[in-house]
Amino acid sequence: MHEQLVTFTENLVKSLVSDPELVKVQEFLGDEGIIQLEIMVPDTEMGSVIGKGGKMAKAIRVLVQAAAYNMGIKRVTVNIDSF
C-alpha cells in the first residue's frame, strides 16, 4: 500500500543497527484508516533503536510522521518491538 513509507522507515532503522539484514518493517491498516508501522529488531539491537530515555524512538516517530505527511498520509503510528 505505502511502499515508499515502509522503505523510508526500513532504511532509517537499518542505519542505526549493526546487522541491518535483521530489521523488518510491516504495514497494517488500523482503525479509521490509520497506518500502523511495526518495526521489528533483534533483542540485542533494541538499545540502539530506542536510545537513552527513548529519544531515538521519538526521533524515528517524528521523522516517519513527517515523511508520511509529505506523501499525503494523514495518520501514522509507529510501534517498535523485538524478536
Phi and psi in degrees as GROMACS dihedral restraints (atoms count N, CA, C in turn):
[ dihedral_restraints ]
;  ai    aj    ak    al  type     phi  dphi    fc
    3     4     5     6     1  -120.4    20    10
    4     5     6     7     1    67.2    20    10
    6     7     8     9     1   -62.3    20    10
    7     8     9    10     1   -35.7    20    10
    9    10    11    12     1   -63.1    20    10
   10    11    12    13     1   -41.0    20    10
   12    13    14    15     1   -68.1    20    10
   13    14    15    16     1   -41.1    20    10
   15    16    17    18     1   -64.1    20    10
   16    17    18    19     1   -43.7    20    10
   18    19    20    21     1   -63.6    20    10
   19    20    21    22     1   -43.4    20    10
   21    22    23    24     1   -58.6    20    10
   22    23    24    25     1   -47.0    20    10
   24    25    26    27     1   -64.1    20    10
   25    26    27    28     1   -43.7    20    10
   27    28    29    30     1   -59.1    20    10
   28    29    30    31     1   -48.6    20    10
   30    31    32    33     1   -62.5    20    10
   31    32    33    34     1   -38.2    20    10
   33    34    35    36     1   -62.7    20    10
   34    35    36    37     1   -48.3    20    10
   36    37    38    39     1   -72.6    20    10
   37    38    39    40     1   -37.0    20    10
   39    40    41    42     1   -62.2    20    10
   40    41    42    43     1   -29.1    20    10
   42    43    44    45     1   -72.8    20    10
   43    44    45    46     1   -12.5    20    10
   45    46    47    48     1   -96.8    20    10
   46    47    48    49     1   -19.9    20    10
   48    49    50    51     1  -105.5    20    10
   49    50    51    52     1   162.5    20    10
   51    52    53    54     1   -82.3    20    10
   52    53    54    55     1   -26.5    20    10
   54    55    56    57     1  -122.6    20    10
   55    56    57    58     1    86.0    20    10
   57    58    59    60     1   -65.2    20    10
   58    59    60    61     1   -19.3    20    10
   60    61    62    63     1   -67.2    20    10
   61    62    63    64     1   -21.2    20    10
   63    64    65    66     1   -88.4    20    10
   64    65    66    67     1    -6.1    20    10
   66    67    68    69     1   -78.7    20    10
   67    68    69    70     1   131.5    20    10
   69    70    71    72     1  -128.1    20    10
   70    71    72    73     1   136.4    20    10
   72    73    74    75     1  -126.6    20    10
   73    74    75    76     1   125.9    20    10
   75    76    77    78     1  -121.3    20    10
   76    77    78    79     1   149.3    20    10
   78    79    80    81     1  -112.7    20    10
   79    80    81    82     1   136.1    20    10
   81    82    83    84     1  -131.0    20    10
   82    83    84    85     1   150.3    20    10
   84    85    86    87     1   -98.1    20    10
   85    86    87    88     1   118.3    20    10
   87    88    89    90     1   -95.2    20    10
   88    89    90    91     1  -165.9    20    10
   90    91    92    93     1   -63.8    20    10
   91    92    93    94     1   144.1    20    10
   93    94    95    96     1    58.0    20    10
   94    95    96    97     1    29.8    20    10
   96    97    98    99     1    76.6    20    10
   97    98    99   100     1    14.5    20    10
   99   100   101   102     1   -75.6    20    10
  100   101   102   103     1   129.9    20    10
  102   103   104   105     1   -84.0    20    10
  103   104   105   106     1   128.6    20    10
  105   106   107   108     1  -113.3    20    10
  106   107   108   109     1   123.2    20    10
  108   109   110   111     1  -105.1    20    10
  109   110   111   112     1   128.4    20    10
  111   112   113   114     1  -109.7    20    10
  112   113   114   115     1   115.5    20    10
  114   115   116   117     1   -98.9    20    10
  115   116   117   118     1   122.2    20    10
  117   118   119   120     1  -113.3    20    10
  118   119   120   121     1   124.3    20    10
  120   121   122   123     1  -132.8    20    10
  121   122   123   124     1   157.7    20    10
  123   124   125   126     1   -64.1    20    10
  124   125   126   127     1   155.5    20    10
  126   127   128   129     1   -53.5    20    10
  127   128   129   130     1   -38.0    20    10
  129   130   131   132     1   -69.9    20    10
  130   131   132   133     1   -18.6    20    10
  132   133   134   135     1   -99.8    20    10
  133   134   135   136     1    -2.9    20    10
  135   136   137   138     1   -59.8    20    10
  136   137   138   139     1   -37.6    20    10
  138   139   140   141     1   -61.8    20    10
  139   140   141   142     1   -38.0    20    10
  141   142   143   144     1   -68.1    20    10
  142   143   144   145     1   -37.0    20    10
  144   145   146   147     1   -82.2    20    10
  145   146   147   148     1   -37.6    20    10
  147   148   149   150     1   -77.6    20    10
  148   149   150   151     1   -43.7    20    10
  150   151   152   153     1    79.7    20    10
  151   152   153   154     1   172.0    20    10
  153   154   155   156     1   -70.8    20    10
  154   155   156   157     1   119.8    20    10
  156   157   158   159     1    69.4    20    10
  157   158   159   160     1    15.2    20    10
  159   160   161   162     1    79.6    20    10
  160   161   162   163     1    12.5    20    10
  162   163   164   165     1   -65.7    20    10
  163   164   165   166     1   -39.3    20    10
  165   166   167   168     1   -68.1    20    10
  166   167   168   169     1   -40.9    20    10
  168   169   170   171     1   -62.9    20    10
  169   170   171   172     1   -41.1    20    10
  171   172   173   174     1   -64.4    20    10
  172   173   174   175     1   -40.4    20    10
  174   175   176   177     1   -64.8    20    10
  175   176   177   178     1   -39.9    20    10
  177   178   179   180     1   -61.0    20    10
  178   179   180   181     1   -45.8    20    10
  180   181   182   183     1   -61.7    20    10
  181   182   183   184     1   -41.9    20    10
  183   184   185   186     1   -63.7    20    10
  184   185   186   187     1   -45.6    20    10
  186   187   188   189     1   -64.7    20    10
  187   188   189   190     1   -41.2    20    10
  189   190   191   192     1   -66.3    20    10
  190   191   192   193     1   -41.8    20    10
  192   193   194   195     1   -66.1    20    10
  193   194   195   196     1   -37.1    20    10
  195   196   197   198     1   -66.7    20    10
  196   197   198   199     1   -42.3    20    10
  198   199   200   201     1   -64.4    20    10
  199   200   201   202     1   -40.7    20    10
  201   202   203   204     1   -63.0    20    10
  202   203   204   205     1   -42.3    20    10
  204   205   206   207     1   -60.6    20    10
  205   206   207   208     1   -41.9    20    10
  207   208   209   210     1   -66.1    20    10
  208   209   210   211     1   -24.1    20    10
  210   211   212   213     1   -89.9    20    10
  211   212   213   214     1     0.2    20    10
  213   214   215   216     1    87.5    20    10
  214   215   216   217     1    15.0    20    10
  216   217   218   219     1   -96.2    20    10
  217   218   219   220     1   124.2    20    10
  219   220   221   222     1   -77.9    20    10
  220   221   222   223     1   -47.1    20    10
  222   223   224   225     1  -127.8    20    10
  223   224   225   226     1   128.5    20    10
  225   226   227   228     1  -138.7    20    10
  226   227   228   229     1   136.6    20    10
  228   229   230   231     1  -118.0    20    10
  229   230   231   232     1   147.8    20    10
  231   232   233   234     1  -125.4    20    10
  232   233   234   235     1   123.6    20    10
  234   235   236   237     1  -114.1    20    10
  235   236   237   238     1   135.8    20    10
  237   238   239   240     1  -113.9    20    10
  238   239   240   241     1   126.8    20    10
  240   241   242   243     1  -139.1    20    10
  241   242   243   244     1   167.0    20    10
  243   244   245   246     1  -122.2    20    10
  244   245   246   247     1   163.5    20    10
